[in-house]
Amino acid sequence: MASAVANSASLLFARGDGAGADAMLADAVGLALLLGAALAAFMLLAGPACLAALAGPASADVVAPALAYVRIRAAAAPAAVVSFVVQSFFLAARNTSTPLAAAVLAGAVNLVLDIVLVCGAGAGIAGAAWATVAAQAAATGFLLARLARPPGGAAPPGYVARLAWRLPSVAAARAVLLGYAAPIVALLGTKVALYAFLSALAASLGPAAAAAHHLAISVFLLHACFGDAVSAGAQAWLPASVGDPQAAAAVAGQLLKAGLTAGALNVALVTTVLAVAPPLFTSDPAIAAALASVAPLVALTLGVHTASMATEGMLLAGRDLGYQAGANFLNVGLCVAAARAAGPSLTSVWAVLLLFQATRLIVNAGRLWGSPASPLRATEALPVAG
């Protein structure tokens, strides 16, 4: 969904079509509300079964508090999807300051309410969930309010978005759901399946390993925003250059350099965080030892993830969606086979996650710079979806 917005809005802004951008934004926000409501319903109805399957018998005690967290977080699902859409719209206009300000606001609200609700009021995991819901609502409200001001950047001079609150047109919904959503759902679905499989594998090792993996994956997801940012940048900056191989190659080179640089910084940052984190996260020596044993793999995985997300964003920007989904499916199959061959251990779980990121980087780079079918070599501009 966010990929479709970034891709289409980038092309519309490049062509000076402010009215087209308004229509696209209205369709996207309407569809986001529908998808957010569906996501909330899924979290409420399927949450118990999914969490029980992920935890397994060895870590069954975590299901009840996790379910309480998921049920509260479901309240923010529509706002979260709308937020992704509006962030992508600003990025397509090459306005990065507004999404950054929204992220800072969300972080500040979350931190303050965590202290008030969890530490002060003793609300526990429910307090943490409500803090996140409030943070998401604040960020979404901020982004929607900023639509009333000119985004600048690549948007037409004097352009101000006019958001019409309505359901999406059938044509627009079909274009997004069939043209973008189906292959991207396949892409993300296989990725989520791999992470869920590996989390279940870690949970089967017992409470200490499950807790250490939870801490490690939390650090991973927190710092994965570096890779997500590079991918989002690719989806906003590259589409307007597709059709001009020389310009597309120049933009792609800059994006890859940004991904590699951010990846190196990520390795240094996460290595430092995990070196000092165990005493802050836990007083259990078994959990601390398990976390320390995989810390180097977590840091390296994040470094490769940031670069690989740059290549994924470029393929999404060039609408090479079928290839990306197929390659990801094969990559996940390879990683599941590797995990089974290595046997259950926390080290093997993170070694497989590193394998997944490295394989994605190599395969995607080969497509982008070594294949005649690369979107970087296209000689026709991308059409505006819908």
N, C-alpha and C positions, 0 to 999 in steps of 0.2 A: 504494500500500500504506500508506504513512505517512498519506496523506490520509484513507483509510478508518478507520484507527485513531483519528486525532484527532477525526474527525467523530462516530463511533459512541461513543467513550469520553466525549466531551464531553456527549452526550445522556444516557448512562447515569449519569454523575456528577450531572447536573442532576436526574435522577429518583430519586437515592438508591439505585440498583441496583448495589451492590457485587458481588454474585454474577454478575450479567450482565457487569460489567466484567472479572471474573476469566476468565470463559469466552471473552470476546472477545479478551483478551490472549493466552490460551493458543492459540487458533486463529490469531491473527495471528503469533505467534512461530513456531509450527510451519510456517505457510505461508512465513514469511520465510526459514527455514532451507532449505526446498525451492527457493525462488526464488534464494537466494544460491548454492546449489550449481549451479543451472542457469546463473546468471551466470558463475560461475567456469569452467564447462565452455565457455561461449561465448567467454570471453576467451582460453582456452588453444587452442581449436580454430580460431576465426575471427580471432584476433589478427593473424597474419601477413598475411592477405589485406586486412584492414581498414586496417592501418597502411601497407601498400604503396600502397593506393589513395589514402589521405589524403596521403602524402608526395609521390607522383608522381615522375617521373624526375629533376626538378630538385633534389629534396631526398632522394634515395634513401639517402644516407649515414646519415640519422637513424633508418632503420627498425630496424637491428640493436640499437642501445642501447634504443630505445623498446620493442621486443619483449621484451627482457630485463626491463625494468621492468614491463610488463604481466603477464608470466608470474608474477613474484613477487607482484604485487598481487592476482592471482587468489586467492591463499591467504586473503586477508582478506575476500573477497566475502560469504560467509555472515555473518560477524560484522558487516560494514557494514550489511547489510539488517536484521539483528536490532536493531542500534543505532538505525537510523531509526525502527523500530517502537516501541521502548521510550522513545525521546525524545518521540515523538508522544503516547504514553500519559501521560507526566509533564506535557507541555504541556496536554493535555486536562484534567488536574487543576489547571491553572493554577499549576503548580510550574515556574518557569523557572530556579531556582537549580541544580537537579540537572543538567539538560542543559548549563547554562553551566559547571558544575564539570567535567563530562565533556569538554567542548570544551577547557577549559584544560588538563586532564590530558593529553589527546591531543596538544595543541600542545607541551607541555613534554617529553613522551616523544619526540615526533618531533624536536624541536630537539636534545635531548641526544644521541640516537642518530645524528642526521645528523652532529653534530660528531665523535662517537666513530668511526662507521663510515666516513664519507666523508672527513673531514679527518684523523682519526687513523690508521685502518686502511687508507685508500686504496682502499676498496671501490667507489668510483664510484657509478654509477647503481644498481647492485644494492644497495649499502649504503643509498642513499636509499629504495629500494623496501622493504627490510626494516624500515627505521625507520618507514615509514608503516604497514606491516602490524602492527608491535608497538604503535604508537600506537592504531590502530583496535581491536586486541584489548584494550588496557588500558581504553579508553573504554567498550567494550561490557561488559567485566567489571564496571566501576564501576557502570554503569547497572543491570545485573542485580542486583548486590549491594544497591543502594539500594531495590530493590523490597520488601525485607524491612522497610522503615521506612515509617510513614505518610506519604503524599505531601502531605497537608494541602490547602490551597487549596479547590478546588471539590469534592474527594472527600468522601464521607459521613464524618461524625465517627467517628474511631477506625478507619477503614478501612485495612487493610494488604493489598496485593496478594498473591494466592496463585497463583503461576505453575505450571501443570501442563505438564510437557514431554510433548507428544503431537502427533500429526499433526492437522491441522485437520479438522473435520467437513466432509462433502461440501457441506452446505447453506451453511456459512460460506465455504468456498472458492469456491463458485459465486457467492455474493453479492458477494464481494470482486472476483473475477476478471471477472465479467460486469458487475456494477453499478458498479465503480470502475475496475478495471484497464484494461478495453478502451478506454474514452474517454480515460483519462489516458495510456495508452501511445500512443494516437494523438496526444494533445497534446504529450507529451514527444518522441515519435518525430519529428514534423515539426520541432520545435525543434532537436533534435540533428542532423537532416539539414541544416538551414540552417547551423549552426555548422560542420559537417563540410565542406559545400560551400564556405564562405568560407575555412576553413583550407586546403583544397586549392587554392583560388584564390591565397591568399597564398604557399603553397609553390611554385606555378608561377612565381612572380616571381624565384626564385633563393634561395640560402642566406641572404643578408643579410636579405631581406624575410621569409623563413620564420622566421629566428631572432627578428627584431623582433616579428613577430606572436605567436610563442610567448611572449615576455616580456610582451607587452601582454595576451594572453588569460590568462596566469597571474595577472597583477595583477587583471584583471577577475574571474576566478573566485574569487580570494581575498576580494575585497571584495563579491562577489555574496551573501555570507552575510548581509549587511544585509537585502537583499530577501527572501532565503529565510526569515529570521527573522520578518519582517513577515507573509509568506504563511502560515507555520506558526502564527503568532499568530491570524490570521484564521480558520484552519481549526479552531483549538481554542476560540476565544472566541465566534465568531458563531453556530454551529449551534443553541445553546440559545435564542437570541433569534429565530431564524426562526419565523415564525408570529405574531409580534407586531411589526407594521410600525414602530411608534414606537420600540420597543426596538432592533430590527434597524438602523434608520436611525441611531440614536445610536451604536451600536457601530461601524457602518460608517464614520461620520464620524470617529470617533477613530482607526480603522485607517488611513484615507486620510491623516489629518493625520500619523500616525506615519510612514507611507511617504514623504510629501513632506519631512518634517523629516530623516529618516534619509538620504533622497536628497541633500538639500542638504549634509549633513555628509559624505556619500560623495564628492561633487564636490570639496569642499575638501581632504579627506584624500588622494584619489587624485591631484589636481593637485600637491600637495606631494610625494607619493611619486615621481611620474614626473619631477618637476623635478630631483630629486637622484639618481634611480635609474640613468640610463645609465652613469655611471662605475663604479657598484657592480656592475652586471649584466654589462658587457662592456667590453673594451678596443678593440674593433673600431669605428673611426669610422663605417663604413657602417651597421652595426647601430644604433649610438647615434643617428645622424641619422634613420634610418627610425623608430625608436621615438619620438624627439622630435616627428616630423612628425604622428604620430597621437595624441600624449598628450592634447590637448584633447578630441578625439573620444572617447577611452577614458573620460575623467573624466565627460563629459556623458552618455555612454551608461549608465554606472553610476548616475548620478543618476536618470535616467528609469527605469532598470531597477528600482530600489528602489520607486518609486511604482507602477509597472505590476505588480510582483509582489504588492503589496497588493490590487489589484483582482482579480488572478488567484486569490489565496487566498480572497477573498470569494465569487467564483463557485464555487470548489470547495467551500467551506463550505456554500453553498446548494444544492449538487448540481446546478448548472446545467452539467453536464459535456458534454452534446452540443453546446450552443452554444459553449462554450469551445474544444472540439476543432475544430469547424467554422471558427470565427473564426480560430483559430491557423493552420489549413491555408491559408486564403485569404491571411493575412498573410505566411506563408512564400512562397507563390506570388508575391505582389507583390514581396517582397524579392529573390527569385531573378531576376525580370524586371528589377528595378532594377539589380542587380549586373551583369547581362549588358549592359544598356544603357550603364552607366557605363564599362565596360571594366576590365581588370585593373590594379589599383593598390592599395597598402596603404591609402591614404586612402579609396578607394571601398569597401573591405571594411568599414572601421569606420563609414563613413557609412551603409551598409546595416544594420549592427547597431544603429545609433542609430535608423534608420527603423523597424526591427522593434519596438524597445521603445516608441517613441512611438506607433506605430499600435496596439499592444496596449493601451497606457494609454487612448487615446481610445476605442477600440471597447469595451473592458470597462467604462469609466466610463459610456458611453452605455447599455449594457445595464443596469447597476446603478441608475442614477439617472434614466434616460430611457425605460425600457421597461415596459409593463404586466406583462411576464413576469418582471420582476426578482425574484430570491429575497428581496430586501428588502421586497417588497410582499406576500409570501405571507401568508395568514391561517390556514394549517394548519401545525402543528409537523412537523418532519421525523421520519420513523420511524427506529428503530434498525435498521441493516442487519443481515441475517442472522437 
